Amino acid sequence: AEGSVSSKVCDGLALSEYVKEHHPDAYKLLTEVQMTHSSRNTLYTPEGAPRSVYDKSTEPSPFELVHTHPIIELNAKGQMEKVVQSETKRGVCALSYDTYEEWMAAYSLWTQLCEDPRFIKHFDWPEGSCVVTNNYRTLHG
């Protein structure tokens, strides 16, 4: 960032454990229903060099990233392995009609809790510094 800023992260592990204990039906949906996340952009040239989407002087090369998995991924022991929260990449249309209403209620609960002070850590981010996080556990944005 240019200049010092304040930022925040959410503890995805603590959040998923809270949902598991207090909202088991939502937890089941968030750990079992496959959600497609996708993003298509033109941030690179055909040679792979970074480019601005506003730069009309360089040729874009469309890039698409697509992955499908539950919001809360579990390992073989049933423990949280990874959380994925990406409003800009979520593809709700991939949900079955029979699952949509229940899943959206569970996901709405999840997104509200992502902003709950119990799971948020605010911090100062001074100019010239970097933040290192465990991207499988920490939600940021």
Residue frames as qw, qx, qy, qz and C-alpha x, y, z in Angstrom:
[[0.000, 0.888, 0.460, 0.000, 0.00, 0.00, 0.00],
 [0.323, 0.511, -0.059, 0.794, 1.03, 3.56, -0.52],
 [0.291, -0.538, 0.271, -0.743, 1.27, 5.12, 2.91],
 [0.024, -0.045, 0.912, -0.407, 0.34, 3.41, 6.16],
 [0.578, -0.238, -0.402, -0.669, -3.06, 1.76, 6.37],
 [0.493, -0.178, 0.702, -0.483, -5.16, -0.16, 8.86],
 [0.550, 0.116, -0.704, -0.435, -6.32, -3.62, 7.82],
 [0.682, -0.240, 0.501, -0.476, -7.96, -6.72, 9.24],
 [0.363, 0.177, -0.888, -0.218, -7.95, -10.48, 8.90],
 [0.803, -0.243, 0.077, -0.540, -10.44, -13.14, 9.97],
 [0.222, -0.357, 0.901, -0.107, -9.43, -16.38, 11.71],
 [0.666, 0.113, -0.487, -0.554, -11.05, -18.96, 9.43],
 [0.432, 0.014, -0.883, 0.184, -10.17, -21.87, 11.74],
 [0.067, 0.153, 0.642, -0.749, -11.86, -20.28, 14.77],
 [0.506, 0.189, -0.077, -0.838, -14.82, -19.30, 12.59],
 [0.622, 0.083, -0.691, -0.358, -15.27, -22.80, 11.16],
 [0.289, -0.071, -0.869, 0.395, -15.04, -24.34, 14.65],
 [0.255, 0.167, 0.396, -0.866, -17.69, -21.89, 15.89],
 [0.621, 0.161, -0.315, -0.700, -20.04, -22.77, 13.02],
 [0.505, 0.067, -0.859, -0.043, -19.41, -26.49, 13.60],
 [0.148, -0.137, -0.796, 0.571, -20.37, -26.17, 17.29],
 [0.216, 0.351, 0.408, -0.815, -23.25, -23.68, 17.07],
 [0.622, 0.484, -0.049, -0.614, -24.69, -24.26, 13.58],
 [0.507, -0.209, 0.816, 0.180, -24.06, -27.93, 12.66],
 [0.637, 0.564, 0.525, -0.009, -26.51, -27.97, 9.73],
 [0.300, 0.934, -0.143, -0.132, -24.82, -24.93, 8.16],
 [0.307, -0.642, 0.680, 0.178, -21.42, -26.51, 8.83],
 [0.676, 0.120, 0.720, 0.100, -22.47, -29.69, 7.04],
 [0.562, 0.780, 0.275, 0.002, -23.53, -27.70, 3.96],
 [0.092, 0.941, -0.313, -0.093, -20.39, -25.54, 3.99],
 [0.372, -0.521, 0.756, 0.138, -18.17, -28.64, 4.19],
 [0.589, 0.147, 0.790, 0.089, -20.01, -30.81, 1.66],
 [0.533, 0.771, 0.335, -0.099, -21.58, -28.68, -1.07],
 [0.612, 0.026, 0.327, 0.719, -19.20, -28.03, -3.94],
 [0.138, 0.914, 0.167, -0.343, -18.92, -24.33, -4.84],
 [0.695, 0.388, 0.228, 0.561, -17.30, -23.15, -8.04],
 [0.190, -0.838, 0.046, 0.509, -15.02, -20.13, -7.84],
 [0.680, 0.366, 0.370, 0.516, -13.79, -18.59, -11.07],
 [0.072, -0.840, 0.045, 0.537, -12.07, -15.50, -12.34],
 [0.686, 0.440, 0.346, 0.464, -11.24, -14.41, -15.85],
 [0.131, -0.896, 0.034, 0.422, -8.93, -11.49, -16.48],
 [0.705, 0.622, 0.025, 0.338, -6.48, -9.99, -18.96],
 [0.403, -0.891, 0.178, 0.108, -3.72, -9.01, -16.54],
 [0.585, -0.401, 0.565, 0.422, -0.95, -10.64, -18.61],
 [0.412, 0.610, -0.436, -0.518, 0.44, -10.49, -22.14],
 [0.947, 0.206, -0.189, -0.160, 0.74, -13.63, -24.30],
 [0.545, 0.464, -0.588, 0.377, 4.38, -13.81, -23.12],
 [0.665, -0.444, -0.554, 0.232, 3.27, -13.81, -19.47],
 [0.276, 0.135, -0.247, 0.919, 4.38, -10.27, -18.62],
 [0.027, -0.611, -0.625, 0.485, 2.10, -8.32, -16.26],
 [0.091, 0.306, 0.366, 0.874, -0.05, -5.62, -17.87],
 [0.228, 0.254, 0.429, -0.837, -2.67, -3.12, -16.82],
 [0.345, 0.522, 0.778, 0.048, -6.19, -3.76, -18.06],
 [0.177, 0.898, 0.184, -0.357, -6.21, -0.06, -19.02],
 [0.227, -0.556, 0.553, 0.578, -3.08, -0.37, -21.17],
 [0.755, 0.561, 0.206, -0.269, -4.29, -0.42, -24.79],
 [0.304, 0.771, -0.529, -0.181, -0.72, -0.60, -26.13],
 [0.108, -0.336, 0.935, -0.032, -0.11, -4.22, -25.00],
 [0.623, -0.048, -0.617, -0.479, -1.92, -7.28, -26.25],
 [0.595, -0.357, 0.503, -0.515, -3.91, -9.06, -23.52],
 [0.413, 0.100, -0.895, -0.135, -3.97, -12.79, -23.03],
 [0.698, -0.423, -0.055, -0.575, -7.15, -13.98, -21.27],
 [0.221, 0.221, -0.882, 0.353, -6.44, -16.01, -18.15],
 [0.708, -0.381, -0.197, -0.561, -9.08, -18.07, -16.38],
 [0.069, 0.235, -0.867, 0.434, -8.79, -19.64, -12.95],
 [0.740, -0.255, -0.224, -0.580, -11.53, -22.09, -11.95],
 [0.204, 0.150, -0.915, 0.313, -11.70, -24.37, -8.92],
 [0.674, -0.372, -0.300, -0.564, -14.57, -26.24, -7.27],
 [0.439, -0.032, -0.785, 0.436, -14.68, -27.29, -3.61],
 [0.384, -0.756, -0.528, 0.034, -16.62, -26.59, -0.39],
 [0.060, -0.902, 0.120, -0.409, -16.17, -23.27, 1.45],
 [0.484, -0.639, 0.569, -0.186, -14.68, -25.24, 4.36],
 [0.756, 0.331, -0.559, -0.081, -12.45, -28.08, 3.16],
 [0.755, -0.525, 0.343, -0.191, -11.80, -30.95, 5.57],
 [0.161, 0.525, -0.831, -0.084, -8.87, -33.37, 5.66],
 [0.588, -0.014, -0.789, -0.180, -9.17, -37.16, 5.93],
 [0.269, -0.168, -0.779, 0.541, -9.56, -36.85, 9.73],
 [0.134, -0.769, -0.605, -0.156, -12.50, -34.45, 9.38],
 [0.361, -0.629, -0.152, 0.672, -10.47, -31.44, 10.52],
 [0.342, 0.919, 0.083, -0.178, -10.53, -28.09, 8.73],
 [0.743, -0.003, 0.287, 0.604, -7.79, -27.99, 6.14],
 [0.212, 0.051, 0.267, 0.939, -8.68, -24.83, 4.24],
 [0.219, 0.716, 0.526, -0.403, -11.31, -22.10, 4.06],
 [0.274, 0.162, 0.474, 0.821, -12.16, -20.25, 0.87],
 [0.103, 0.780, 0.478, -0.390, -14.17, -17.05, 0.88],
 [0.230, -0.148, 0.393, 0.878, -14.26, -15.06, -2.35],
 [0.377, 0.631, 0.463, -0.496, -17.34, -13.02, -3.10],
 [0.306, 0.678, -0.313, -0.591, -15.92, -11.81, -6.41],
 [0.192, 0.336, -0.866, -0.317, -15.27, -15.35, -7.63],
 [0.404, 0.112, 0.834, -0.359, -18.24, -17.28, -6.20],
 [0.287, 0.036, -0.659, -0.694, -20.45, -18.96, -8.80],
 [0.489, 0.062, 0.603, -0.627, -23.85, -19.45, -7.16],
 [0.716, 0.330, -0.211, -0.578, -25.38, -20.59, -10.45],
 [0.410, 0.309, -0.857, -0.042, -23.48, -23.87, -10.08],
 [0.284, -0.061, 0.788, -0.543, -25.65, -24.88, -7.12],
 [0.114, -0.314, -0.895, -0.297, -28.50, -27.31, -7.64],
 [0.360, -0.483, -0.239, -0.761, -32.00, -25.92, -7.27],
 [0.756, -0.464, -0.455, -0.085, -32.74, -28.30, -4.38],
 [0.683, -0.239, -0.317, 0.613, -29.70, -27.08, -2.43],
 [0.251, 0.542, 0.077, 0.798, -29.78, -23.38, -3.23],
 [0.402, -0.765, -0.124, -0.488, -31.99, -21.98, -0.43],
 [0.833, -0.534, -0.071, 0.126, -30.38, -23.96, 2.40],
 [0.743, 0.068, 0.001, 0.665, -26.86, -23.36, 1.14],
 [0.155, 0.634, 0.070, 0.754, -27.43, -19.64, 0.71],
 [0.569, -0.770, -0.082, -0.277, -28.74, -19.41, 4.30],
 [0.863, -0.349, 0.007, 0.365, -25.60, -21.21, 5.54],
 [0.586, 0.294, 0.094, 0.749, -23.37, -19.03, 3.37],
 [0.123, -0.798, -0.121, -0.577, -25.13, -15.86, 4.55],
 [0.733, -0.679, -0.025, 0.024, -24.44, -16.90, 8.14],
 [0.820, -0.057, 0.078, 0.564, -20.79, -17.58, 7.19],
 [0.372, 0.531, 0.108, 0.754, -20.28, -14.19, 5.51],
 [0.364, -0.837, -0.080, -0.400, -21.88, -12.35, 8.45],
 [0.817, -0.548, 0.041, 0.175, -19.62, -14.18, 10.90],
 [0.727, 0.276, 0.035, 0.628, -16.58, -13.33, 8.76],
 [0.096, 0.647, -0.040, 0.755, -17.11, -9.74, 9.97],
 [0.680, -0.679, -0.256, -0.109, -17.83, -10.68, 13.59],
 [0.046, -0.849, 0.429, -0.306, -15.36, -9.04, 16.03],
 [0.825, -0.403, 0.387, -0.085, -14.80, -12.41, 17.75],
 [0.884, 0.154, 0.335, 0.288, -12.96, -13.64, 14.65],
 [0.439, 0.834, 0.025, 0.333, -11.37, -10.40, 13.41],
 [0.626, -0.462, -0.020, 0.628, -7.92, -9.03, 14.14],
 [0.272, 0.955, 0.058, 0.099, -7.31, -5.37, 13.24],
 [0.716, -0.342, 0.126, 0.596, -3.73, -4.24, 12.66],
 [0.134, 0.894, -0.172, -0.391, -1.71, -1.33, 11.36],
 [0.843, 0.260, 0.307, 0.357, 0.12, -1.92, 8.12],
 [0.179, -0.805, 0.170, 0.539, 2.96, 0.59, 7.85],
 [0.619, 0.752, -0.182, -0.132, 4.26, 1.62, 4.45],
 [0.273, 0.665, -0.693, 0.059, 7.21, -0.49, 3.36],
 [0.392, -0.250, 0.837, -0.287, 6.15, -3.56, 5.35],
 [0.514, 0.026, -0.712, -0.478, 4.51, -6.80, 4.29],
 [0.696, -0.215, 0.420, -0.541, 1.96, -9.11, 5.87],
 [0.301, 0.215, -0.915, -0.159, 2.50, -12.87, 5.81],
 [0.691, -0.108, 0.338, -0.630, -0.52, -15.09, 6.41],
 [0.273, 0.011, 0.958, 0.090, -1.53, -18.71, 6.20],
 [0.382, 0.121, -0.339, -0.851, -3.89, -18.44, 3.22],
 [0.428, -0.191, -0.862, -0.193, -5.56, -21.74, 4.13],
 [0.329, -0.467, -0.700, 0.429, -6.63, -20.39, 7.53],
 [0.101, -0.474, -0.199, 0.852, -6.74, -16.61, 7.27],
 [0.318, 0.736, 0.550, 0.234, -9.42, -14.69, 5.40],
 [0.266, -0.463, 0.038, 0.845, -8.29, -11.31, 4.12],
 [0.357, 0.540, 0.623, 0.440, -9.42, -8.76, 1.62]]
